[in-house]
Amino acid sequence: MSLITMGMMLTGLVLLVIGAEALVRGASRIAVFLGISPLIVGLTVVAYGTSAPEMAVSVMSSLKGQADISLGNVVGSNIFNVLLILGVSALAAPLVVSRQLIRIDVPIMIGMSVFMFFLAWDGRVSQGEGFVLIAGAVVYTGLQIFLARRENHKTVQTNGTSSYAIKKGSRWRQWLMNLSYIGFGLVLLMAGSHFLVKSAVILAQWLGVSELIIGLTIVAAGTSLPELATSVMASFHGERDIAVGNVVGSNIFNILAVLGISAAFSDSGVAVADQALKFDIPVMIAAAVACLPIFFTGHRISRWEGVLFLSYYGIYTAYLILMTRGH
């Protein structure tokens, strides 16, 4: 593998991380101006924003005919998010889990993971099924908007200053700046996804492994870097709702929107490899289900439970490496 390919992959990852950071920063500040609670921000704005790399890479892969990278990115990212990101975040500081997550969002994450398995049962997520998933994303977002309005947060503090106290002219400048962040982030995401997909295909050919394995590991970990950075930093700063909500919301978004759009934009949908159906998607479901009993015990994720999650991810990754060597 040439230095050019390595440079292309690193460039793609850097562009994805910077692009996601810009997108999340702009979208989060707009959400704060609108008076949305931290949990809802984590479940929607931050989760959707940090999943933008997955969206860009999976859609780009689907359009280029690399279905294994597209699917592997979604499944691998969801496993990475729960086991590694929640594990690392819990090590940084024990995570308090809100009642809404336990009662509504985690069951939805589990349900959507199982639903994805049934859609993939015939070896393909069809174009029509992609539109069904997109409709689900719209419904889920609508649910979060309804819950946000019900909470009725009248004032939200932004850096110690009430958003309602900002002068009108200043607010317009803030809106313009944040919209610029969003536009800049989207441009970088498109460029980064192009470089990452192209280099991932070359890497798979050079290593002699399937594109699915590359999608499940390197691409999935790379596109999940924004979620990792966001959740760990949120945990350090005491924003536990954002730390956990980001992971749960991202996983729901990855299945409904990322996989949905990837399938809908391709005439043939997204093909599902036999290995993904028999092993990787069940692992994704198991990781989602594992959240419920842990979240229920005291409504928190302790440090030892974080270590448990990290151990599970280590075992899963080791299995993929051994399987690759076996081939």
Buried (B, 14 or more C-beta within 10 A) or exposed (E): EEEEBEEBBBBBBBBBBBBBBBBBBBBBBBBBBEBBBBBBBBBBBBBBBBBBBBBBBBBBBBEBEBBBBBBBBBBBBBBBBBBBBBBBBBBBBBBBBBEBBBEBBBBBBBBBBBBBBEBBEEEBBBBEBBBBBBEBBEEBBEBBEEBBEEEEEEEBEBEEEEBEEBEEEEBEEBBEEBEEBBEBBBEBBBBBBBBBBBBBBBBBEEEEBBBBBBBBBBBBBBBBBBBBBBBBBBBEEEBBBBBBBBBBBBBBBBBBBBBBBBBBBBEEBBBBBEBBBEBBBBBBBBBBBBBBEBBEEEEBBBBEBBEBBBEBBEEBBEEBEEBBEEE
